[in-house]
Amino acid sequence: MDMAGVDLPASQACRVLAVNRLRAGQAAQVQDRVAEEVPVALEFNGVSHAVMMATPADLEDFAYGFALTEGIVDTPAQIHDCEWTVNAQGCTVQLTIAAACFARLKERRRNLTGRTGCGLCGTESLAHAVRPLAPLSNPPCFEAVAVTRAMADLREHQLLSALTGATHAAAWCTADGQIELIREDVGRHNALDKLVGALRRSSLEAHSGFALITSRASYEMVQKTATAGIGLLAAVSGVTGLAVDVAHATGLTLLGFTRGNDLSIYSHPERLSMDSP
């Protein structure tokens, strides 16, 4: 396994291959880029917790985001150290977390085996599958035109997708629709975890902006967004019923089919202004 791209910028987390291509009836051998995908093991205080298939870029953001959105820690300050190592099998990210957080983790310990695009894997019981979330505190209102503007601009920020066509993206935008942070990964959940990690490690105020994803919005995507303190999630594709239920309960505005000037509002429409500028 060539691990040269580990934790490089997302635009470099790919490899170049010679491929045979057929276009318009004409065969040719060309150079092509494919996104890297490797097993990433997450360890907390020396104990293995999860193995996810992920793009080996922004691994520290990924680890922080996963720890936060899974409720393993409540704040980035409870992560005391984060290191990663590489071997022939993949990557191991080792986090040292506060003793109280580790004790809580051990109480509800579970084994996860992540696959690209999967959600809740290896959860021990139905009671653990959908954990209760605290309602968002005073979620702000946004303008629909800002959301559609940001979604229209998203593609030009997707460097790895432009090279490979194989990755999802998650972005955080300011209230006026400016994209401030973006993370990419072969897995949609991973991309959002990376974004949450980067956002919570920055000086940006999560609640002041909104998030975009280049995928459907399932329950877990809503859960991760709400846990990060973001009040609006816009998906380019559809949403699930459970995602809508959780969005209603947490106070999150959930949008689907956000394409061009179009969008569908599935929860809290009162927080999205439809007025033209």
C-alpha positions as CSV (number, residue, x, y, z in Angstrom):
1,M,0.0,0.0,0.0
2,D,1.4,3.4,-1.1
3,M,0.8,5.6,1.9
4,A,2.7,8.7,0.5
5,G,-0.5,10.7,0.6
6,V,-1.3,10.3,4.3
7,D,-2.5,13.5,5.9
8,L,-1.5,15.6,2.9
9,P,-3.9,18.2,1.6
10,A,-7.0,16.7,0.1
11,S,-5.9,17.6,-3.4
12,Q,-2.9,15.3,-3.1
13,A,-4.7,12.3,-1.5
14,C,-4.9,10.4,-4.8
15,R,-2.6,8.4,-7.1
16,V,-2.0,8.5,-10.9
17,L,-2.6,5.3,-12.8
18,A,-2.4,4.3,-16.5
19,V,-5.9,3.2,-17.6
20,N,-7.5,2.1,-20.9
21,R,-10.3,4.4,-21.9
22,L,-13.0,4.2,-24.4
23,R,-14.6,7.4,-25.5
24,A,-16.9,8.0,-28.5
25,G,-15.8,4.6,-29.8
26,Q,-12.1,5.5,-29.7
27,A,-9.7,3.5,-27.4
28,A,-6.7,5.1,-25.8
29,Q,-4.3,4.6,-22.8
30,V,-4.4,7.7,-20.6
31,Q,-3.3,8.9,-17.2
32,D,-6.0,8.9,-14.6
33,R,-6.2,9.9,-10.9
34,V,-8.0,7.8,-8.3
35,A,-8.8,8.8,-4.7
36,E,-6.9,6.9,-2.0
37,E,-9.0,4.8,0.5
38,V,-7.3,3.2,3.5
39,P,-8.4,1.7,6.8
40,V,-8.1,4.3,9.6
41,A,-8.1,2.9,13.1
42,L,-9.1,5.3,15.9
43,E,-7.7,4.6,19.4
44,F,-8.7,6.4,22.6
45,N,-6.3,6.2,25.5
46,G,-4.7,3.1,23.9
47,V,-7.9,1.2,23.3
48,S,-9.1,0.6,19.7
49,H,-12.6,1.9,19.1
50,A,-13.3,2.1,15.4
51,V,-11.9,1.3,12.0
52,M,-13.2,3.4,9.2
53,M,-12.4,3.4,5.5
54,A,-11.3,6.9,4.7
55,T,-9.3,9.2,2.5
56,P,-5.9,9.7,4.2
57,A,-6.1,13.5,4.3
58,D,-6.9,15.8,7.3
59,L,-6.7,12.8,9.7
60,E,-6.4,15.0,12.8
61,D,-9.6,16.9,11.8
62,F,-11.2,13.5,11.2
63,A,-10.2,12.2,14.6
64,Y,-11.4,15.4,16.4
65,G,-14.6,15.5,14.5
66,F,-15.4,11.8,15.1
67,A,-14.7,12.1,18.8
68,L,-17.0,15.2,19.0
69,T,-19.9,14.0,16.9
70,E,-19.9,10.5,18.5
71,G,-20.2,12.1,21.9
72,I,-16.9,10.7,23.1
73,V,-15.7,14.1,24.1
74,D,-17.8,17.3,24.6
75,T,-15.2,19.9,23.7
76,P,-11.9,19.9,21.8
77,A,-10.1,20.8,25.1
78,Q,-10.9,17.3,26.3
79,I,-8.6,15.9,23.7
80,H,-5.1,16.2,25.2
81,D,-3.0,14.7,22.3
82,C,-3.5,13.3,18.8
83,E,-0.9,11.4,16.9
84,W,-1.0,9.0,13.9
85,T,1.2,6.3,12.6
86,V,1.3,4.4,9.3
87,N,2.0,0.8,8.4
88,A,1.4,-1.5,5.5
89,Q,-2.2,-2.1,6.6
90,G,-3.3,1.5,7.0
91,C,-3.3,4.3,9.5
92,T,-3.8,4.4,13.3
93,V,-4.8,7.7,14.9
94,Q,-4.2,7.7,18.7
95,L,-6.0,10.2,20.8
96,T,-5.5,10.9,24.5
97,I,-8.7,12.1,26.1
98,A,-9.8,13.3,29.5
99,A,-10.2,10.6,32.1
100,A,-13.9,11.3,32.6
101,C,-14.5,11.0,28.9
102,F,-12.7,7.7,28.7
103,A,-14.6,6.4,31.6
104,R,-17.9,7.3,29.9
105,L,-16.6,5.7,26.7
106,K,-15.9,2.4,28.4
107,E,-19.4,2.3,29.8
108,R,-20.9,2.3,26.3
109,R,-18.1,0.7,24.5
110,R,-18.9,-0.6,21.0
111,N,-17.0,-1.9,18.1
112,L,-17.5,-0.2,14.7
113,T,-16.3,-1.4,11.4
114,G,-16.8,1.4,8.9
115,R,-17.4,1.0,5.2
116,T,-17.6,3.7,2.6
117,G,-21.0,5.3,2.9
118,C,-22.2,3.2,5.9
119,G,-23.8,4.7,8.9
120,L,-24.2,3.0,12.3
121,C,-22.2,-0.2,12.2
122,G,-21.8,-2.6,15.1
123,T,-23.9,-0.7,17.6
124,E,-24.7,-3.0,20.4
125,S,-28.4,-2.4,20.9
126,L,-31.3,-0.5,19.4
127,A,-31.2,1.8,22.4
128,H,-27.8,3.0,21.4
129,A,-28.6,3.4,17.7
130,V,-30.3,6.8,18.0
131,R,-29.0,8.7,20.9
132,P,-30.9,11.8,22.3
133,L,-29.5,15.2,21.3
134,A,-29.8,18.5,23.1
135,P,-31.8,21.1,21.2
136,L,-29.8,23.8,19.5
137,S,-29.5,27.0,21.4
138,N,-31.2,29.9,19.5
139,P,-30.5,28.7,16.0
140,P,-30.2,31.6,13.6
141,C,-32.2,32.5,10.5
142,F,-30.6,32.4,7.0
143,E,-31.5,33.5,3.5
144,A,-32.3,30.9,0.9
145,V,-30.3,32.9,-1.7
146,A,-27.1,32.6,0.5
147,V,-27.6,28.8,0.6
148,T,-28.1,28.4,-3.1
149,R,-25.2,30.7,-3.8
150,A,-22.9,28.6,-1.6
151,M,-24.0,25.4,-3.2
152,A,-23.4,26.8,-6.7
153,D,-19.9,27.7,-5.6
154,L,-19.1,24.4,-3.9
155,R,-17.9,22.5,-6.9
156,E,-15.0,24.8,-7.5
157,H,-13.8,24.2,-4.0
158,Q,-13.8,20.4,-4.4
159,L,-10.2,19.9,-5.5
160,L,-10.0,16.1,-4.9
161,S,-13.4,15.5,-6.5
162,A,-12.2,17.5,-9.6
163,L,-9.2,15.2,-9.9
164,T,-10.9,11.9,-9.2
165,G,-14.7,12.2,-9.3
166,A,-14.8,9.8,-6.3
167,T,-15.2,11.9,-3.2
168,H,-17.9,13.6,-1.1
169,A,-17.5,17.1,0.4
170,A,-18.8,18.9,3.4
171,A,-18.5,22.7,3.7
172,W,-19.1,25.3,6.4
173,C,-20.4,28.7,5.1
174,T,-20.9,32.1,6.6
175,A,-24.4,33.5,6.8
176,D,-23.9,35.4,3.5
177,G,-23.0,32.2,1.6
178,Q,-19.2,32.4,1.6
179,I,-17.5,29.0,1.9
180,E,-14.9,29.2,4.7
181,L,-14.0,25.5,5.3
182,I,-14.3,22.4,3.2
183,R,-13.2,18.8,3.7
184,E,-13.4,15.8,1.3
185,D,-13.4,12.1,1.7
186,V,-14.6,8.9,0.0
187,G,-17.1,8.6,2.8
188,R,-19.8,11.2,3.3
189,H,-19.8,10.7,7.1
190,N,-16.0,11.1,7.1
191,A,-16.1,14.3,5.1
192,L,-18.6,15.8,7.7
193,D,-16.5,14.6,10.6
194,K,-13.4,16.2,9.1
195,L,-15.3,19.4,8.6
196,V,-16.6,19.4,12.2
197,G,-13.1,18.7,13.5
198,A,-11.6,21.5,11.5
199,L,-14.4,23.9,12.5
200,R,-14.2,23.2,16.2
201,R,-10.4,23.6,16.1
202,S,-10.7,27.0,14.4
203,S,-11.8,30.3,15.7
204,L,-15.0,30.2,13.7
205,E,-18.3,30.2,15.5
206,A,-20.2,27.1,14.2
207,H,-23.6,28.5,15.0
208,S,-23.1,31.6,12.9
209,G,-23.1,29.7,9.6
210,F,-24.5,26.7,7.9
211,A,-23.3,23.4,6.4
212,L,-23.5,21.9,2.9
213,I,-23.1,18.2,1.9
214,T,-22.7,16.6,-1.5
215,S,-24.9,13.6,-0.5
216,R,-28.2,12.6,1.0
217,A,-29.0,13.7,4.5
218,S,-29.4,10.7,6.7
219,Y,-30.0,10.7,10.5
220,E,-26.3,10.5,11.2
221,M,-25.5,13.5,9.0
222,V,-28.2,15.5,10.9
223,Q,-26.9,14.2,14.2
224,K,-23.3,15.2,13.4
225,T,-24.4,18.7,12.3
226,A,-26.5,19.4,15.3
227,T,-23.8,18.1,17.7
228,A,-21.4,20.6,16.1
229,G,-23.8,23.4,16.9
230,I,-24.7,24.2,13.3
231,G,-28.3,25.2,12.8
232,L,-28.8,24.5,9.1
233,L,-27.8,21.6,6.9
234,A,-28.3,21.7,3.1
235,A,-28.0,18.5,1.1
236,V,-27.7,18.2,-2.6
237,S,-29.7,15.0,-2.6
238,G,-32.7,13.8,-0.6
239,V,-33.3,13.2,3.1
240,T,-34.6,10.4,5.3
241,G,-37.6,10.3,7.5
242,L,-35.5,9.9,10.6
243,A,-33.3,12.7,9.6
244,V,-36.4,15.0,9.4
245,D,-37.6,13.8,12.8
246,V,-34.3,14.5,14.5
247,A,-34.0,17.9,12.7
248,H,-37.4,18.9,14.0
249,A,-36.5,17.8,17.6
250,T,-33.1,19.5,17.7
251,G,-34.2,22.8,16.0
252,L,-32.1,22.2,12.9
253,T,-33.3,23.5,9.5
254,L,-32.9,20.7,7.1
255,L,-32.8,21.2,3.3
256,G,-32.7,18.7,0.5
257,F,-32.4,18.7,-3.3
258,T,-30.5,22.0,-3.0
259,R,-29.6,22.4,-6.7
260,G,-29.4,25.6,-8.7
261,N,-32.1,28.0,-7.3
262,D,-34.2,25.1,-6.0
263,L,-34.4,23.5,-2.6
264,S,-36.9,21.7,-0.4
265,I,-37.3,22.6,3.3
266,Y,-38.1,19.6,5.6
267,S,-37.9,21.2,9.0
268,H,-38.2,24.7,10.6
269,P,-39.0,26.7,7.4
270,E,-39.5,29.7,9.6
271,R,-35.7,30.0,9.8
272,L,-35.1,30.3,6.1
273,S,-36.0,33.6,4.4
274,M,-37.3,33.1,0.8
275,D,-37.2,36.8,0.0
276,S,-35.3,37.8,-3.1
277,P,-32.3,40.1,-2.5
